Amino acid sequence: MNLPDMKQARLRTDKKVEYKDAQNIKSDKFKNKKYYLRTYGCQMNVHDSEEIKGILENLGFKETEELERADIVVLNTCAIRENAHDKVFGFLGRLKHLKKENPNLIICIGGCMPQEEVIATTLKEKYPFVNIVFGTHNIDELASMILEEDKHQQIEVYSIEGDVYEHMDYVRDSKITAWVNIMYGCDKFCTYCIVPFTRGKQRSRKMPEIIKEVEDLKKKGYLEITLLGQNVNAYGKDLEEGYDFATLLEEVAKTDIPRIRFVTSHPWDFTDEMIDVIAKYPNIMPYIHLPLQSGSSKILKLMGRRYTKEEYITLYNKIKEKIKGVSITTDIIVGFPNETDEDFAETLEVVNTCKFDGAFTFIYSPREGTPAAKIKDSIPLEVKEHRLHELNELINAYSLMHNKEYIGKTEEVLVLGPSEKGQNKVYGYTKTMKLVNIDDAQDDIGKLIPVQITDAKSFSLDGKKAIFVQN
């Protein structure tokens, strides 16, 4: 990134990956002050926000959900799709008015968006009322930036990856489930994806630190952890220690924490050893999110995905065969440049072959700075929308089909909180990541309970507390 004219811009060009204790700055300067934090994007952004909360609360701030009461506002942004940008810029318009009413309000923009040079420039030129701009590589320095804040715009976005910090003070959103970051960045460089440019190259945490974090969470009473990374099953490839994700997954399972999940996987790195470990340990949940993106080998090559349709189906079948009762969901993009009707038909063919439990589906959105953005897009929007509708109809039909198979069964469910479906209902998830709305179990929040499934919809199950768990 090259923004030499930015006021107080300090762009780091010699940052190296290190493993050290993060020096959390603590202060009472902002005691009784309020912070408002809004998060956009993926699970990684959500976990980053837990770190941001820890930083702000170490400085003395207390969280508020009322924007008008805030003394500092932090937007943790996403860069995956254009509409994510639009939402942030729209919200900045609202903050501009608040700033006029409260000139002392500190406004901070962080996350993936500022890592794009064009966005950092836009923030400087068109949004001078924003006080602090920081990126994904220097969240750890937010405290010092706030303490130095003198109502002049600070833009500090590093062009090279930041350190791998340990022992951060997270303020976790849940006391039941927790994210455990195992790595940062990604080396895959899929042609449509901005992540390697915003989050940088892959940097794995060392395994002993991860195990220690899981053990600490278990001692605190957490029942479920999710190992988190842009491509978790590439874990360890950047280290010289000789261990990989299968090794890590087995060591985490040996902690005996009740439930283990992981996201997100890349089919290219999904090994037989991983499958064997998942099948071996009952506390590794039989749920895998395995992005397909397209069912056309031609389009997969244009996407830089490194596998063919046939290779994906072979992997899918192997997982289904070896892991008892596994549930598999996926991601699919429609309307990628040069996708023909025949290519889309191949995607539908793969869906009909795999019969996924669910899918996140998207219309292709070009991201400036990615190779795919340079490919001429000649597909009309109405064609893309029709394809998305047809795909979703098929996905939803298979999702309902799978969910109906649960009716009458008794499943172990981790109860997480009150349900939106009624005052006397709570919600939780099965081992296979099925959402269940449960009658009259308000006293069981934070517990693993047996639930008899009574009804099924495309996106959720209904149930009632049972006496035993069916094997």
Summary of the structure (lengths in Angstrom):
residues: 471
radius of gyration: 22.9
end to end distance: 55.1
largest distance: 67.3
contacts: 1579
relative contact order: 0.08
helix: 36%
strand: 22%
